[in-house]
């Protein structure tokens, strides 16, 4: 057993890994937009160390040791809301309700967002949150029921990029037209004398 442990330690040391190395890279964050038929969600996955570095840059002189967790979460949400701009074509996407899960290595935030409007063809993004990090890479993923696509947003592209919305993720104009006609017929039928 002792020999196995020392052999393992030698292998780890020879590969250049420190046992205390961080589990997540602080300069990579993932932004995954998942689309459903009625609603969509934006899930943000980031290194807690990286986000804390951003908080120190945004709030110099603030003592985080004395700060309540709820206050820290509020600052994280403010940074994300300020640093994330999304659009379906020319329609701005408003980040809705958020759920925050702070952990020792990785922190996650999930926002509700609207589904794409009828006829939307592109998702445009400007995500410069965490740009204070050296060599920051923000990976934007678009996940629908039928496809997956991604783009890496970094300083060389000004943290901007676009992804095509697959035709299957766009609401069909005929479906909303038919629903409108059905509502109109229902309304007219309710007005007829019985």
C-alpha positions as CSV (number, residue, x, y, z in Angstrom):
1,X,0.0,0.0,0.0
2,X,2.8,2.4,0.9
3,X,4.7,1.6,-2.3
4,X,1.5,2.2,-4.3
5,X,0.9,5.6,-2.7
6,X,4.5,6.7,-3.3
7,X,4.4,5.5,-6.9
8,X,1.2,7.4,-7.5
9,X,2.7,10.6,-5.9
10,X,5.7,10.2,-8.2
11,X,3.5,9.9,-11.3
12,X,1.4,12.9,-10.3
13,X,4.6,15.0,-9.7
14,X,6.2,13.9,-13.0
15,X,3.1,14.9,-14.9
16,X,3.2,18.3,-13.3
17,X,0.0,18.1,-11.4
18,X,-0.1,19.4,-7.9
19,X,-2.5,17.7,-5.5
20,X,-3.9,21.1,-4.5
21,X,-4.5,22.2,-8.1
22,X,-7.9,23.9,-8.6
23,X,-10.6,21.5,-10.1
24,X,-11.8,24.1,-12.6
25,X,-10.0,26.5,-14.9
26,X,-10.7,30.1,-13.7
27,X,-10.5,31.6,-17.1
28,X,-13.2,29.5,-18.8
29,X,-16.9,30.0,-18.3
30,X,-19.7,28.1,-20.0
31,X,-23.0,29.7,-21.0
32,X,-25.6,27.2,-22.2
33,X,-28.8,28.3,-23.7
34,X,-31.3,25.4,-23.7
35,X,-34.5,25.8,-25.8
36,X,-37.8,24.2,-25.2
37,X,-41.1,24.8,-27.0
38,X,-42.4,27.5,-24.7
39,X,-39.5,28.7,-22.7
40,X,-35.7,28.7,-22.7
41,X,-33.0,28.7,-20.0
42,X,-29.5,30.1,-19.8
43,X,-27.2,28.1,-17.5
44,X,-23.9,29.7,-16.5
45,X,-21.1,27.5,-15.2
46,X,-18.0,29.3,-14.0
47,X,-15.0,28.7,-11.7
48,X,-15.7,30.1,-8.3
49,X,-12.1,31.4,-8.2
50,X,-12.6,33.2,-11.5
51,X,-15.8,34.8,-10.4
52,X,-14.3,35.9,-7.1
53,X,-11.4,37.5,-9.0
54,X,-14.0,39.5,-10.9
55,X,-15.8,40.5,-7.7
56,X,-12.6,41.7,-6.2
57,X,-11.9,43.8,-9.4
58,X,-15.5,45.2,-9.4
59,X,-15.6,45.9,-5.7
60,X,-12.1,47.0,-4.6
61,X,-11.7,47.4,-0.9
62,X,-14.8,45.4,0.0
63,X,-14.3,42.7,2.6
64,X,-15.9,39.5,1.4
65,X,-15.3,37.8,4.7
66,X,-17.9,39.9,6.4
67,X,-20.4,39.8,3.5
68,X,-23.5,37.7,3.8
69,X,-23.9,34.9,1.2
70,X,-27.1,36.6,-0.1
71,X,-25.2,39.9,-0.7
72,X,-22.4,38.1,-2.5
73,X,-25.0,36.3,-4.7
74,X,-26.6,39.6,-5.4
75,X,-23.3,41.0,-6.6
76,X,-22.7,38.0,-8.8
77,X,-26.1,38.3,-10.4
78,X,-25.5,42.0,-11.0
79,X,-22.2,41.3,-12.7
80,X,-23.8,38.6,-14.9
81,X,-26.8,40.8,-15.9
82,X,-24.5,43.6,-16.8
83,X,-22.1,41.4,-18.7
84,X,-24.5,39.3,-20.7
85,X,-26.3,40.7,-23.8
86,X,-28.3,38.3,-25.9
87,X,-30.6,38.8,-28.8
88,X,-32.8,36.7,-31.1
89,X,-32.2,38.7,-34.4
90,X,-33.1,42.2,-33.2
91,X,-35.2,41.2,-30.2
92,X,-33.3,41.7,-26.9
93,X,-33.5,38.7,-24.5
94,X,-34.2,39.8,-21.0
95,X,-32.7,37.6,-18.3
96,X,-35.5,36.5,-16.0
97,X,-35.6,34.8,-12.6
98,X,-32.3,33.4,-11.5
99,X,-31.2,30.5,-9.3
100,X,-27.7,30.7,-7.8
101,X,-25.6,27.7,-6.6
102,X,-22.2,28.8,-5.2
103,X,-19.7,26.1,-4.4
104,X,-16.0,25.8,-3.6
105,X,-14.8,25.0,-7.1
106,X,-17.7,25.7,-9.5
107,X,-20.6,28.1,-9.3
108,X,-23.7,27.9,-11.3
109,X,-26.5,30.3,-12.2
110,X,-29.6,29.6,-14.1
111,X,-31.8,32.3,-15.7
112,X,-35.2,31.8,-17.3
113,X,-35.5,33.5,-20.7
114,X,-38.1,33.7,-23.4
115,X,-38.2,31.3,-26.3
116,X,-37.3,32.7,-29.7
117,X,-40.0,34.8,-31.4
118,X,-41.6,33.6,-34.6
119,X,-39.2,33.7,-37.5
120,X,-36.0,34.4,-35.5
121,X,-33.0,33.0,-37.3
122,X,-29.9,34.0,-35.2
123,X,-28.8,34.2,-31.6
124,X,-26.4,37.1,-31.1
125,X,-24.3,37.3,-28.0
126,X,-22.0,39.8,-26.3
127,X,-20.8,38.2,-23.1
128,X,-17.9,40.1,-21.6
129,X,-18.6,39.1,-18.0
130,X,-15.3,38.0,-16.5
131,X,-13.3,39.9,-19.1
132,X,-11.0,41.0,-16.2
133,X,-9.6,37.5,-16.2
134,X,-6.4,37.1,-18.3
135,X,-7.2,35.0,-21.4
136,X,-10.8,34.6,-20.5
137,X,-12.9,32.3,-22.8
138,X,-16.7,32.3,-22.6
139,X,-18.1,29.3,-24.4
140,X,-21.7,29.9,-25.6
141,X,-23.6,26.8,-26.3
142,X,-27.0,26.6,-28.0
143,X,-28.9,23.3,-27.3
144,X,-32.2,22.6,-28.9
145,X,-34.2,19.3,-29.1
146,X,-32.5,18.6,-32.5
147,X,-29.1,20.2,-32.5
148,X,-26.1,21.6,-30.6
149,X,-23.8,24.5,-31.6
150,X,-21.2,26.6,-29.8
151,X,-19.0,29.6,-30.2
152,X,-16.1,30.8,-28.1
153,X,-16.3,34.4,-27.1
154,X,-12.9,36.0,-26.1
155,X,-11.0,39.3,-26.3
156,X,-9.9,38.7,-29.9
157,X,-13.6,38.8,-31.0
158,X,-14.6,41.4,-28.4
159,X,-16.6,38.6,-26.6
160,X,-19.1,38.7,-29.5
161,X,-20.5,35.9,-31.6
162,X,-23.6,34.5,-33.3
163,X,-25.2,31.2,-33.8
164,X,-27.9,30.1,-36.3
165,X,-31.2,29.0,-34.7
166,X,-32.1,25.7,-36.3
167,X,-35.4,25.8,-38.1
168,X,-36.9,23.2,-35.8
169,X,-36.3,25.5,-32.8
170,X,-38.2,28.3,-34.3
171,X,-41.9,28.5,-33.7
172,X,-43.8,27.8,-36.9
173,X,-45.8,30.9,-38.1
174,X,-48.6,28.7,-39.3
175,X,-49.1,27.2,-35.8
176,X,-49.7,30.6,-34.2
177,X,-51.9,31.7,-37.2
178,X,-54.1,28.6,-36.7
179,X,-54.3,29.1,-33.0
180,X,-55.4,32.7,-33.6
181,X,-58.1,31.6,-36.1
182,X,-59.3,29.0,-33.6
183,X,-59.6,31.6,-30.9
184,X,-61.5,33.9,-33.2
185,X,-63.9,31.1,-34.2
186,X,-64.4,30.3,-30.5
187,X,-65.2,33.9,-29.7
188,X,-67.6,34.2,-32.6
189,X,-69.4,31.0,-31.6
190,X,-69.8,32.3,-28.0
191,X,-71.6,35.4,-29.4
192,X,-74.2,33.4,-31.3
193,X,-77.6,33.1,-29.6
194,X,-78.3,29.6,-28.2
